[in-house]
Amino acid sequence: MSEQPIAATSIQKDDLIVIAGAGGFIGGALTRYFQEQGFTRIRAIDKKPLYKWYQRVAGVESLCLDLSYRDNCQRAAEGAKEIYNLAADMGGMGFIEKFRVECLRSILINTNLIEAAYQAGVDRYFFASSACAYNTDLQKDPNVRALKESDAFPAMAERGYGWEKLMSEMFCQEYTAERGMKTAIARFHNVYGPRGTWDGGREKAPAALSRKGIEAVDSGNHQISIWGDGHQTRSFMYIDDCVKGIDMIMHSEKLNATPVNLGSNELISINQLVSYVEEIAGIKLERSYDLDAPKGVAGRNSDNTFIKATLGWEPNTPFKEGLAKTYAWISQQYQDRKAGKPTPAGDA
Ligand code: NAD
């Protein structure tokens, strides 16, 4: 039988939930999700000024704090029952290949926040890890074998970003083993959807290619530049599946301190993605390939055997369906920006 989100664990609807990185894509969606679940005390935190948050959820305590500092983490953790760490300096391949130091420095957030969580006596601590923690040697072929949890070791993670994730996972595991704090670790595989970054250099492939399609429709210039040869493959998880999965993983007794894949296993090549964009936009694009652009590993997919066995569920929104919703949302943002309205997720 499948577990339902927010299993009847010790968490009550008036317990304080803290969400770090709440001004960003997934943290913002998670804040809204918990509020819709009826939680009345949510503290949302991000280092960005409030006007730059992708979502501001009414009735939520929203704080602007840089969580790479210990004092700020202590303030964040005060009185919390659960902490969700979704704060990181990150972006798509264009960002993580170019700014490895920034990615590595996110270790400061997790190091200080997990210690503050422990000192504050929280019940559970969630860490947002990534498929970039996996051994890159296993991802050299676009026809990939899907990655299972044990494939992170022997370790050869993505330089910078992936190693930070792997090290932070270890922090979670040792806080559980040595100090008895419950931790949850999900390895996200490419998350996309409305209210995510769609412009500015940190956006990922579904948003970037949707935007390029929208620009082509708007300008009448149907030439599109694609990063890499277009054969590289990925799986993409819709945001609604992501937040539901975070909830289930955090509240499963079977997954304490145990990294688990949270991703779709529908494998898509970048060329296929472009074809979907063409279908949605109703145009034919003239493709050119930028072989010098950042393209990441050749192929990556999520093996969902473990999550299905433990939770009886896996992310299941069909990619085409999620992409259509994402495209529609970005299209609206694009029009709003043209009309001079603020669009925080487009100005990252
Ligand atoms: P995002 O960039 O939209 O959100 C991250 C937020 O963290 C940003 O709003 C940023 O301002 C904030 N932040 C950065 N440094 C901070 C600091 N020192 N103190 C406080 N806040 C800080 O990214 P996202 O897509 O929402 O990702 C959330 C988490 O999920 C990250 O840990 C990311 O590495 C992980 N993840 C995301 C994906 C994906 O496809 N989006 C894939 C794998 C893992």
Boltz pocket constraint, residues with backbone or C-beta under 6 A from the ligand:
constraints:
  - pocket:
      binder: B
      contacts: [[A, 20], [A, 21], [A, 22], [A, 23], [A, 24], [A, 25], [A, 26], [A, 27], [A, 45], [A, 46], [A, 47], [A, 48], [A, 65], [A, 66], [A, 67], [A, 68], [A, 85], [A, 86], [A, 87], [A, 88], [A, 89], [A, 90], [A, 91], [A, 109], [A, 128], [A, 129], [A, 130], [A, 131], [A, 187], [A, 188], [A, 189], [A, 190], [A, 191], [A, 192], [A, 197], [A, 204]]
      max_distance: 6.0
